[in-house]
């Protein structure tokens, strides 16, 4: 599973089978409503942060 977007109170997630769905940010785990694949929200967030591009330095 992968978080593809952060929304105001939820995450937009894509499961390994290509299904997109929305899950609340406060959930411990997420389940794809189409195929039942599950994942840990903490692991998904950790992976999202690890793979995020570092902020660009701006000229002062």
Predicted model as a PDB file, atoms N, CA, C, CB and O in Angstrom, pLDDT in the B-factor column:
MODEL        1                                                                  
ATOM      1  N   UNK A   1       0.834  -1.165   0.000  1.00 93.00           N  
ATOM      2  CA  UNK A   1       0.000   0.000   0.000  1.00 93.00           C  
ATOM      3  C   UNK A   1       0.882   1.232   0.000  1.00 93.00           C  
ATOM      4  CB  UNK A   1      -0.951  -0.004   1.198  1.00 93.00           C  
ATOM      5  O   UNK A   1       2.036   1.202   0.427  1.00 93.00           O  
ATOM      6  N   UNK A   2       0.299   2.322  -0.496  1.00 94.00           N  
ATOM      7  CA  UNK A   2       1.051   3.562  -0.588  1.00 94.00           C  
ATOM      8  C   UNK A   2       0.109   4.742  -0.408  1.00 94.00           C  
ATOM      9  CB  UNK A   2       1.795   3.658  -1.936  1.00 94.00           C  
ATOM     10  O   UNK A   2      -0.977   4.780  -0.987  1.00 94.00           O  
ATOM     11  N   UNK A   3       0.538   5.707   0.406  1.00 93.00           N  
ATOM     12  CA  UNK A   3      -0.215   6.956   0.523  1.00 93.00           C  
ATOM     13  C   UNK A   3       0.149   7.799  -0.685  1.00 93.00           C  
ATOM     14  CB  UNK A   3       0.097   7.716   1.876  1.00 93.00           C  
ATOM     15  O   UNK A   3       1.324   8.078  -0.924  1.00 93.00           O  
ATOM     16  N   UNK A   4      -0.860   8.205  -1.447  1.00 93.00           N  
ATOM     17  CA  UNK A   4      -0.605   9.012  -2.638  1.00 93.00           C  
ATOM     18  C   UNK A   4      -0.959  10.477  -2.432  1.00 93.00           C  
ATOM     19  CB  UNK A   4      -1.384   8.464  -3.810  1.00 93.00           C  
ATOM     20  O   UNK A   4      -0.539  11.331  -3.213  1.00 93.00           O  
ATOM     21  N   UNK A   5      -1.739  10.781  -1.370  1.00 92.00           N  
ATOM     22  CA  UNK A   5      -2.082  12.178  -1.079  1.00 92.00           C  
ATOM     23  C   UNK A   5      -2.541  12.309   0.363  1.00 92.00           C  
ATOM     24  CB  UNK A   5      -3.179  12.690  -2.041  1.00 92.00           C  
ATOM     25  O   UNK A   5      -3.141  11.397   0.932  1.00 92.00           O  
ATOM     26  N   UNK A   6      -2.243  13.467   0.937  1.00 89.00           N  
ATOM     27  CA  UNK A   6      -2.754  13.793   2.261  1.00 89.00           C  
ATOM     28  C   UNK A   6      -3.882  14.786   2.070  1.00 89.00           C  
ATOM     29  CB  UNK A   6      -1.631  14.370   3.197  1.00 89.00           C  
ATOM     30  O   UNK A   6      -3.719  15.794   1.383  1.00 89.00           O  
ATOM     31  N   UNK A   7      -4.999  14.513   2.661  1.00 89.00           N  
ATOM     32  CA  UNK A   7      -6.136  15.408   2.603  1.00 89.00           C  
ATOM     33  C   UNK A   7      -6.384  15.944   4.007  1.00 89.00           C  
ATOM     34  CB  UNK A   7      -7.397  14.688   2.037  1.00 89.00           C  
ATOM     35  O   UNK A   7      -5.697  15.544   4.947  1.00 89.00           O  
ATOM     36  N   UNK A   8      -7.344  16.834   4.167  1.00 88.00           N  
ATOM     37  CA  UNK A   8      -7.551  17.511   5.449  1.00 88.00           C  
ATOM     38  C   UNK A   8      -7.647  16.552   6.630  1.00 88.00           C  
ATOM     39  CB  UNK A   8      -8.799  18.343   5.385  1.00 88.00           C  
ATOM     40  O   UNK A   8      -6.951  16.748   7.626  1.00 88.00           O  
ATOM     41  N   UNK A   9      -8.474  15.535   6.552  1.00 89.00           N  
ATOM     42  CA  UNK A   9      -8.633  14.611   7.681  1.00 89.00           C  
ATOM     43  C   UNK A   9      -8.465  13.153   7.262  1.00 89.00           C  
ATOM     44  CB  UNK A   9     -10.000  14.803   8.324  1.00 89.00           C  
ATOM     45  O   UNK A   9      -8.875  12.245   7.984  1.00 89.00           O  
ATOM     46  N   UNK A  10      -7.865  12.931   6.101  1.00 91.00           N  
ATOM     47  CA  UNK A  10      -7.723  11.557   5.617  1.00 91.00           C  
ATOM     48  C   UNK A  10      -6.508  11.423   4.703  1.00 91.00           C  
ATOM     49  CB  UNK A  10      -8.994  11.117   4.873  1.00 91.00           C  
ATOM     50  O   UNK A  10      -5.863  12.406   4.336  1.00 91.00           O  
ATOM     51  N   UNK A  11      -6.223  10.188   4.354  1.00 92.00           N  
ATOM     52  CA  UNK A  11      -5.176   9.866   3.381  1.00 92.00           C  
ATOM     53  C   UNK A  11      -5.827   9.234   2.167  1.00 92.00           C  
ATOM     54  CB  UNK A  11      -4.100   8.915   3.992  1.00 92.00           C  
ATOM     55  O   UNK A  11      -6.785   8.475   2.310  1.00 92.00           O  
ATOM     56  N   UNK A  12      -5.331   9.528   0.977  1.00 94.00           N  
ATOM     57  CA  UNK A  12      -5.717   8.836  -0.247  1.00 94.00           C  
ATOM     58  C   UNK A  12      -4.674   7.752  -0.421  1.00 94.00           C  
ATOM     59  CB  UNK A  12      -5.796   9.812  -1.513  1.00 94.00           C  
ATOM     60  O   UNK A  12      -3.480   8.044  -0.492  1.00 94.00           O  
ATOM     61  N   UNK A  13      -5.115   6.490  -0.491  1.00 95.00           N  
ATOM     62  CA  UNK A  13      -4.229   5.330  -0.502  1.00 95.00           C  
ATOM     63  C   UNK A  13      -4.479   4.485  -1.747  1.00 95.00           C  
ATOM     64  CB  UNK A  13      -4.428   4.483   0.771  1.00 95.00           C  
ATOM     65  O   UNK A  13      -5.611   4.367  -2.217  1.00 95.00           O  
ATOM     66  N   UNK A  14      -3.404   3.899  -2.274  1.00 96.00           N  
ATOM     67  CA  UNK A  14      -3.507   2.925  -3.353  1.00 96.00           C  
ATOM     68  C   UNK A  14      -3.030   1.584  -2.797  1.00 96.00           C  
ATOM     69  CB  UNK A  14      -2.664   3.363  -4.617  1.00 96.00           C  
ATOM     70  O   UNK A  14      -1.948   1.495  -2.217  1.00 96.00           O  
ATOM     71  N   UNK A  15      -3.841   0.546  -2.978  1.00 95.00           N  
ATOM     72  CA  UNK A  15      -3.459  -0.778  -2.479  1.00 95.00           C  
ATOM     73  C   UNK A  15      -2.595  -1.486  -3.528  1.00 95.00           C  
ATOM     74  CB  UNK A  15      -4.723  -1.632  -2.137  1.00 95.00           C  
ATOM     75  O   UNK A  15      -2.509  -1.014  -4.662  1.00 95.00           O  
ATOM     76  N   UNK A  16      -1.957  -2.605  -3.177  1.00 94.00           N  
ATOM     77  CA  UNK A  16      -1.087  -3.318  -4.123  1.00 94.00           C  
ATOM     78  C   UNK A  16      -1.816  -3.812  -5.368  1.00 94.00           C  
ATOM     79  CB  UNK A  16      -0.445  -4.489  -3.434  1.00 94.00           C  
ATOM     80  O   UNK A  16      -1.184  -4.092  -6.386  1.00 94.00           O  
ATOM     81  N   UNK A  17      -3.146  -3.922  -5.292  1.00 95.00           N  
ATOM     82  CA  UNK A  17      -3.925  -4.384  -6.437  1.00 95.00           C  
ATOM     83  C   UNK A  17      -4.445  -3.237  -7.296  1.00 95.00           C  
ATOM     84  CB  UNK A  17      -5.083  -5.223  -5.963  1.00 95.00           C  
ATOM     85  O   UNK A  17      -5.245  -3.449  -8.207  1.00 95.00           O  
ATOM     86  N   UNK A  18      -3.983  -2.011  -7.000  1.00 94.00           N  
ATOM     87  CA  UNK A  18      -4.319  -0.857  -7.828  1.00 94.00           C  
ATOM     88  C   UNK A  18      -5.615  -0.146  -7.474  1.00 94.00           C  
ATOM     89  CB  UNK A  18      -4.389  -1.281  -9.222  1.00 94.00           C  
ATOM     90  O   UNK A  18      -6.065   0.712  -8.234  1.00 94.00           O  
ATOM     91  N   UNK A  19      -6.223  -0.475  -6.349  1.00 96.00           N  
ATOM     92  CA  UNK A  19      -7.460   0.192  -5.944  1.00 96.00           C  
ATOM     93  C   UNK A  19      -7.142   1.441  -5.135  1.00 96.00           C  
ATOM     94  CB  UNK A  19      -8.355  -0.764  -5.128  1.00 96.00           C  
ATOM     95  O   UNK A  19      -6.268   1.415  -4.268  1.00 96.00           O  
ATOM     96  N   UNK A  20      -7.845   2.534  -5.414  1.00 96.00           N  
ATOM     97  CA  UNK A  20      -7.691   3.769  -4.648  1.00 96.00           C  
ATOM     98  C   UNK A  20      -8.833   3.895  -3.660  1.00 96.00           C  
ATOM     99  CB  UNK A  20      -7.641   5.001  -5.579  1.00 96.00           C  
ATOM    100  O   UNK A  20      -9.976   3.564  -3.976  1.00 96.00           O  
ATOM    101  N   UNK A  21      -8.519   4.381  -2.445  1.00 95.00           N  
ATOM    102  CA  UNK A  21      -9.551   4.626  -1.449  1.00 95.00           C  
ATOM    103  C   UNK A  21      -9.062   5.659  -0.455  1.00 95.00           C  
ATOM    104  CB  UNK A  21      -9.943   3.325  -0.731  1.00 95.00           C  
ATOM    105  O   UNK A  21      -7.877   5.993  -0.430  1.00 95.00           O  
ATOM    106  N   UNK A  22      -9.971   6.166   0.363  1.00 93.00           N  
ATOM    107  CA  UNK A  22      -9.657   7.162   1.379  1.00 93.00           C  
ATOM    108  C   UNK A  22      -9.773   6.515   2.749  1.00 93.00           C  
ATOM    109  CB  UNK A  22     -10.593   8.397   1.265  1.00 93.00           C  
ATOM    110  O   UNK A  22     -10.708   5.757   3.005  1.00 93.00           O  
ATOM    111  N   UNK A  23      -8.811   6.818   3.642  1.00 92.00           N  
ATOM    112  CA  UNK A  23      -8.826   6.293   5.007  1.00 92.00           C  
ATOM    113  C   UNK A  23      -8.596   7.449   5.975  1.00 92.00           C  
ATOM    114  CB  UNK A  23      -7.742   5.178   5.199  1.00 92.00           C  
ATOM    115  O   UNK A  23      -7.809   8.349   5.682  1.00 92.00           O  
ATOM    116  N   UNK A  24      -9.269   7.437   7.118  1.00 90.00           N  
ATOM    117  CA  UNK A  24      -9.064   8.509   8.099  1.00 90.00           C  
ATOM    118  C   UNK A  24      -7.640   8.499   8.644  1.00 90.00           C  
ATOM    119  CB  UNK A  24     -10.064   8.375   9.251  1.00 90.00           C  
ATOM    120  O   UNK A  24      -7.028   7.441   8.787  1.00 90.00           O  
ATOM    121  N   UNK A  25      -7.122   9.681   8.945  1.00 85.00           N  
ATOM    122  CA  UNK A  25      -5.747   9.797   9.455  1.00 85.00           C  
ATOM    123  C   UNK A  25      -5.577   9.143  10.810  1.00 85.00           C  
ATOM    124  CB  UNK A  25      -5.345  11.252   9.547  1.00 85.00           C  
ATOM    125  O   UNK A  25      -4.479   8.687  11.126  1.00 85.00           O  
ATOM    126  N   UNK A  26      -6.607   9.079  11.612  1.00 85.00           N  
ATOM    127  CA  UNK A  26      -6.483   8.577  12.978  1.00 85.00           C  
ATOM    128  C   UNK A  26      -6.611   7.064  13.085  1.00 85.00           C  
ATOM    129  CB  UNK A  26      -7.516   9.221  13.842  1.00 85.00           C  
ATOM    130  O   UNK A  26      -6.588   6.531  14.195  1.00 85.00           O  
ATOM    131  N   UNK A  27      -6.744   6.359  11.977  1.00 86.00           N  
ATOM    132  CA  UNK A  27      -6.893   4.903  12.036  1.00 86.00           C  
ATOM    133  C   UNK A  27      -5.543   4.220  12.294  1.00 86.00           C  
ATOM    134  CB  UNK A  27      -7.513   4.377  10.725  1.00 86.00           C  
ATOM    135  O   UNK A  27      -4.498   4.722  11.882  1.00 86.00           O  
ATOM    136  N   UNK A  28      -5.579   3.087  12.968  1.00 91.00           N  
ATOM    137  CA  UNK A  28      -4.368   2.305  13.261  1.00 91.00           C  
ATOM    138  C   UNK A  28      -3.960   1.493  12.041  1.00 91.00           C  
ATOM    139  CB  UNK A  28      -4.596   1.370  14.475  1.00 91.00           C  
ATOM    140  O   UNK A  28      -2.776   1.359  11.732  1.00 91.00           O  
ATOM    141  N   UNK A  29      -4.961   0.954  11.353  1.00 93.00           N  
ATOM    142  CA  UNK A  29      -4.691   0.187  10.139  1.00 93.00           C  
ATOM    143  C   UNK A  29      -5.726   0.574   9.095  1.00 93.00           C  
ATOM    144  CB  UNK A  29      -4.720  -1.354  10.415  1.00 93.00           C  
ATOM    145  O   UNK A  29      -6.760   1.165   9.405  1.00 93.00           O  
ATOM    146  N   UNK A  30      -5.423   0.230   7.856  1.00 93.00           N  
ATOM    147  CA  UNK A  30      -6.335   0.529   6.755  1.00 93.00           C  
ATOM    148  C   UNK A  30      -6.646  -0.759   6.000  1.00 93.00           C  
ATOM    149  CB  UNK A  30      -5.727   1.596   5.800  1.00 93.00           C  
ATOM    150  O   UNK A  30      -5.828  -1.677   5.943  1.00 93.00           O  
ATOM    151  N   UNK A  31      -7.841  -0.808   5.425  1.00 95.00           N  
ATOM    152  CA  UNK A  31      -8.261  -1.963   4.638  1.00 95.00           C  
ATOM    153  C   UNK A  31      -8.882  -1.475   3.346  1.00 95.00           C  
ATOM    154  CB  UNK A  31      -9.257  -2.851   5.427  1.00 95.00           C  
ATOM    155  O   UNK A  31      -9.761  -0.613   3.360  1.00 95.00           O  
ATOM    156  N   UNK A  32      -8.430  -2.019   2.237  1.00 96.00           N  
ATOM    157  CA  UNK A  32      -9.008  -1.687   0.942  1.00 96.00           C  
ATOM    158  C   UNK A  32     -10.443  -2.198   0.911  1.00 96.00           C  
ATOM    159  CB  UNK A  32      -8.168  -2.294  -0.228  1.00 96.00           C  
ATOM    160  O   UNK A  32     -10.676  -3.387   1.127  1.00 96.00           O  
ATOM    161  N   UNK A  33     -11.404  -1.323   0.648  1.00 96.00           N  
ATOM    162  CA  UNK A  33     -12.795  -1.761   0.618  1.00 96.00           C  
ATOM    163  C   UNK A  33     -13.127  -2.661  -0.579  1.00 96.00           C  
ATOM    164  CB  UNK A  33     -13.695  -0.558   0.603  1.00 96.00           C  
ATOM    165  O   UNK A  33     -14.165  -3.324  -0.582  1.00 96.00           O  
ATOM    166  N   UNK A  34     -12.265  -2.689  -1.581  1.00 96.00           N  
ATOM    167  CA  UNK A  34     -12.526  -3.496  -2.769  1.00 96.00           C  
ATOM    168  C   UNK A  34     -12.007  -4.919  -2.632  1.00 96.00           C  
ATOM    169  CB  UNK A  34     -11.906  -2.846  -3.978  1.00 96.00           C  
ATOM    170  O   UNK A  34     -12.726  -5.875  -2.921  1.00 96.00           O  
ATOM    171  N   UNK A  35     -10.736  -5.064  -2.184  1.00 96.00           N  
ATOM    172  CA  UNK A  35     -10.139  -6.406  -2.163  1.00 96.00           C  
ATOM    173  C   UNK A  35      -9.771  -6.905  -0.763  1.00 96.00           C  
ATOM    174  CB  UNK A  35      -8.911  -6.416  -3.022  1.00 96.00           C  
ATOM    175  O   UNK A  35      -9.429  -8.075  -0.597  1.00 96.00           O  
ATOM    176  N   UNK A  36      -9.838  -6.033   0.242  1.00 95.00           N  
ATOM    177  CA  UNK A  36      -9.547  -6.457   1.604  1.00 95.00           C  
ATOM    178  C   UNK A  36      -8.080  -6.420   2.004  1.00 95.00           C  
ATOM    179  CB  UNK A  36     -10.046  -7.815   1.791  1.00 95.00           C  
ATOM    180  O   UNK A  36      -7.745  -6.827   3.117  1.00 95.00           O  
ATOM    181  N   UNK A  37      -7.190  -5.942   1.129  1.00 96.00           N  
ATOM    182  CA  UNK A  37      -5.778  -5.815   1.499  1.00 96.00           C  
ATOM    183  C   UNK A  37      -5.668  -4.858   2.682  1.00 96.00           C  
ATOM    184  CB  UNK A  37      -4.915  -5.312   0.291  1.00 96.00           C  
ATOM    185  O   UNK A  37      -6.401  -3.872   2.756  1.00 96.00           O  
ATOM    186  N   UNK A  38      -4.748  -5.150   3.611  1.00 94.00           N  
ATOM    187  CA  UNK A  38      -4.604  -4.322   4.799  1.00 94.00           C  
ATOM    188  C   UNK A  38      -3.177  -3.812   4.941  1.00 94.00           C  
ATOM    189  CB  UNK A  38      -5.009  -5.103   6.041  1.00 94.00           C  
ATOM    190  O   UNK A  38      -2.240  -4.360   4.360  1.00 94.00           O  
ATOM    191  N   UNK A  39      -3.034  -2.752   5.727  1.00 93.00           N  
ATOM    192  CA  UNK A  39      -1.720  -2.190   6.008  1.00 93.00           C  
ATOM    193  C   UNK A  39      -1.761  -1.367   7.270  1.00 93.00           C  
ATOM    194  CB  UNK A  39      -1.231  -1.343   4.842  1.00 93.00           C  
ATOM    195  O   UNK A  39      -2.828  -0.922   7.693  1.00 93.00           O  
ATOM    196  N   UNK A  40      -0.616  -1.162   7.872  1.00 94.00           N  
ATOM    197  CA  UNK A  40      -0.476  -0.352   9.077  1.00 94.00           C  
ATOM    198  C   UNK A  40      -0.311   1.113   8.677  1.00 94.00           C  
ATOM    199  CB  UNK A  40       0.733  -0.834   9.936  1.00 94.00           C  
ATOM    200  O   UNK A  40       0.557   1.451   7.871  1.00 94.00           O  
ATOM    201  N   UNK A  41      -1.146   1.975   9.243  1.00 90.00           N  
ATOM    202  CA  UNK A  41      -1.057   3.397   8.925  1.00 90.00           C  
ATOM    203  C   UNK A  41       0.318   3.941   9.280  1.00 90.00           C  
ATOM    204  CB  UNK A  41      -2.144   4.185   9.663  1.00 90.00           C  
ATOM    205  O   UNK A  41       0.875   4.749   8.537  1.00 90.00           O  
ATOM    206  N   UNK A  42       0.867   3.508  10.403  1.00 91.00           N  
ATOM    207  CA  UNK A  42       2.189   3.989  10.816  1.00 91.00           C  
ATOM    208  C   UNK A  42       3.259   3.641   9.781  1.00 91.00           C  
ATOM    209  CB  UNK A  42       2.567   3.396  12.178  1.00 91.00           C  
ATOM    210  O   UNK A  42       4.086   4.486   9.437  1.00 91.00           O  
ATOM    211  N   UNK A  43       3.249   2.416   9.288  1.00 93.00           N  
ATOM    212  CA  UNK A  43       4.228   2.016   8.277  1.00 93.00           C  
ATOM    213  C   UNK A  43       4.049   2.809   6.986  1.00 93.00           C  
ATOM    214  CB  UNK A  43       4.112   0.519   7.989  1.00 93.00           C  
ATOM    215  O   UNK A  43       5.033   3.180   6.346  1.00 93.00           O  
ATOM    216  N   UNK A  44       2.809   3.069   6.604  1.00 92.00           N  
ATOM    217  CA  UNK A  44       2.549   3.840   5.392  1.00 92.00           C  
ATOM    218  C   UNK A  44       3.059   5.275   5.531  1.00 92.00           C  
ATOM    219  CB  UNK A  44       1.049   3.843   5.075  1.00 92.00           C  
ATOM    220  O   UNK A  44       3.664   5.818   4.607  1.00 92.00           O  
ATOM    221  N   UNK A  45       2.808   5.885   6.697  1.00 90.00           N  
ATOM    222  CA  UNK A  45       3.277   7.258   6.934  1.00 90.00           C  
ATOM    223  C   UNK A  45       4.806   7.288   6.981  1.00 90.00           C  
ATOM    224  CB  UNK A  45       2.684   7.823   8.259  1.00 90.00           C  
ATOM    225  O   UNK A  45       5.424   8.174   6.391  1.00 90.00           O  
ATOM    226  N   UNK A  46       5.416   6.333   7.672  1.00 92.00           N  
ATOM    227  CA  UNK A  46       6.884   6.270   7.732  1.00 92.00           C  
ATOM    228  C   UNK A  46       7.478   6.157   6.328  1.00 92.00           C  
ATOM    229  CB  UNK A  46       7.342   5.073   8.600  1.00 92.00           C  
ATOM    230  O   UNK A  46       8.457   6.833   6.012  1.00 92.00           O  
ATOM    231  N   UNK A  47       6.899   5.319   5.500  1.00 91.00           N  
ATOM    232  CA  UNK A  47       7.381   5.133   4.125  1.00 91.00           C  
ATOM    233  C   UNK A  47       7.199   6.411   3.315  1.00 91.00           C  
ATOM    234  CB  UNK A  47       6.642   3.963   3.442  1.00 91.00           C  
ATOM    235  O   UNK A  47       8.071   6.775   2.525  1.00 91.00           O  
ATOM    236  N   UNK A  48       6.064   7.097   3.508  1.00 89.00           N  
ATOM    237  CA  UNK A  48       5.794   8.340   2.787  1.00 89.00           C  
ATOM    238  C   UNK A  48       6.835   9.398   3.161  1.00 89.00           C  
ATOM    239  CB  UNK A  48       4.363   8.851   3.095  1.00 89.00           C  
ATOM    240  O   UNK A  48       7.352  10.098   2.290  1.00 89.00           O  
ATOM    241  N   UNK A  49       7.141   9.514   4.466  1.00 88.00           N  
ATOM    242  CA  UNK A  49       8.120  10.502   4.925  1.00 88.00           C  
ATOM    243  C   UNK A  49       9.514  10.150   4.416  1.00 88.00           C  
ATOM    244  CB  UNK A  49       8.121  10.590   6.465  1.00 88.00           C  
ATOM    245  O   UNK A  49      10.254  11.028   3.972  1.00 88.00           O  
ATOM    246  N   UNK A  50       9.874   8.874   4.480  1.00 90.00           N  
ATOM    247  CA  UNK A  50      11.201   8.425   4.030  1.00 90.00           C  
ATOM    248  C   UNK A  50      11.403   8.706   2.545  1.00 90.00           C  
ATOM    249  CB  UNK A  50      11.383   6.922   4.307  1.00 90.00           C  
ATOM    250  O   UNK A  50      12.503   9.068   2.127  1.00 90.00           O  
ATOM    251  N   UNK A  51      10.356   8.543   1.748  1.00 85.00           N  
ATOM    252  CA  UNK A  51      10.471   8.710   0.302  1.00 85.00           C  
ATOM    253  C   UNK A  51      10.183  10.129  -0.174  1.00 85.00           C  
ATOM    254  CB  UNK A  51       9.544   7.763  -0.385  1.00 85.00           C  
ATOM    255  O   UNK A  51      10.285  10.411  -1.368  1.00 85.00           O  
ATOM    256  N   UNK A  52       9.822  11.029   0.748  1.00 79.00           N  
ATOM    257  CA  UNK A  52       9.530  12.410   0.366  1.00 79.00           C  
ATOM    258  C   UNK A  52      10.810  13.109  -0.052  1.00 79.00           C  
ATOM    259  CB  UNK A  52       8.854  13.172   1.525  1.00 79.00           C  
ATOM    260  O   UNK A  52      11.885  12.836   0.482  1.00 79.00           O  
ATOM    261  N   UNK A  53      10.686  14.006  -1.004  1.00 72.00           N  
ATOM    262  CA  UNK A  53      11.846  14.784  -1.432  1.00 72.00           C  
ATOM    263  C   UNK A  53      12.177  15.812  -0.373  1.00 72.00           C  
ATOM    264  CB  UNK A  53      11.591  15.469  -2.792  1.00 72.00           C  
ATOM    265  O   UNK A  53      11.271  16.407   0.210  1.00 72.00           O  
ATOM    266  N   UNK A  54      13.467  16.036  -0.109  1.00 71.00           N  
ATOM    267  CA  UNK A  54      13.840  17.052   0.864  1.00 71.00           C  
ATOM    268  C   UNK A  54      13.420  18.434   0.364  1.00 71.00           C  
ATOM    269  CB  UNK A  54      15.359  17.010   1.138  1.00 71.00           C  
ATOM    270  O   UNK A  54      13.394  18.672  -0.844  1.00 71.00           O  
ATOM    271  N   UNK A  55      13.087  19.359   1.292  1.00 66.00           N  
ATOM    272  CA  UNK A  55      12.692  20.696   0.863  1.00 66.00           C  
ATOM    273  C   UNK A  55      13.819  21.404   0.117  1.00 66.00           C  
ATOM    274  CB  UNK A  55      12.263  21.526   2.062  1.00 66.00           C  
ATOM    275  O   UNK A  55      14.994  21.229   0.441  1.00 66.00           O  
ATOM    276  N   UNK A  56      13.459  22.189  -0.865  1.00 65.00           N  
ATOM    277  CA  UNK A  56      14.424  22.952  -1.644  1.00 65.00           C  
ATOM    278  C   UNK A  56      14.913  24.136  -0.824  1.00 65.00           C  
ATOM    279  CB  UNK A  56      13.807  23.428  -2.980  1.00 65.00           C  
ATOM    280  O   UNK A  56      14.120  24.801  -0.157  1.00 65.00           O  
ATOM    281  N   UNK A  57      16.211  24.401  -0.870  1.00 64.00           N  
ATOM    282  CA  UNK A  57      16.765  25.580  -0.199  1.00 64.00           C  
ATOM    283  C   UNK A  57      16.390  26.816  -1.025  1.00 64.00           C  
ATOM    284  CB  UNK A  57      18.333  25.461  -0.027  1.00 64.00           C  
ATOM    285  O   UNK A  57      16.433  26.800  -2.255  1.00 64.00           O  
ATOM    286  N   UNK A  58      16.029  27.861  -0.326  1.00 65.00           N  
ATOM    287  CA  UNK A  58      15.667  29.104  -1.029  1.00 65.00           C  
ATOM    288  C   UNK A  58      16.756  30.147  -0.818  1.00 65.00           C  
ATOM    289  CB  UNK A  58      14.293  29.648  -0.533  1.00 65.00           C  
ATOM    290  O   UNK A  58      17.412  30.180   0.223  1.00 65.00           O  
ATOM    291  N   UNK A  59      16.933  30.981  -1.805  1.00 61.00           N  
ATOM    292  CA  UNK A  59      17.931  32.049  -1.717  1.00 61.00           C  
ATOM    293  C   UNK A  59      17.415  33.140  -0.797  1.00 61.00           C  
ATOM    294  CB  UNK A  59      18.259  32.627  -3.120  1.00 61.00           C  
ATOM    295  O   UNK A  59      16.241  33.507  -0.857  1.00 61.00           O  
ATOM    296  N   UNK A  60      18.274  33.652   0.041  1.00 58.00           N  
ATOM    297  CA  UNK A  60      17.856  34.697   0.993  1.00 58.00           C  
ATOM    298  C   UNK A  60      18.007  36.063   0.407  1.00 58.00           C  
ATOM    299  CB  UNK A  60      18.652  34.611   2.276  1.00 58.00           C  
ATOM    300  O   UNK A  60      17.702  37.056   1.069  1.00 58.00           O  
TER     301      UNK A  60                                                      
ENDMDL                                                                          
END                                                                             
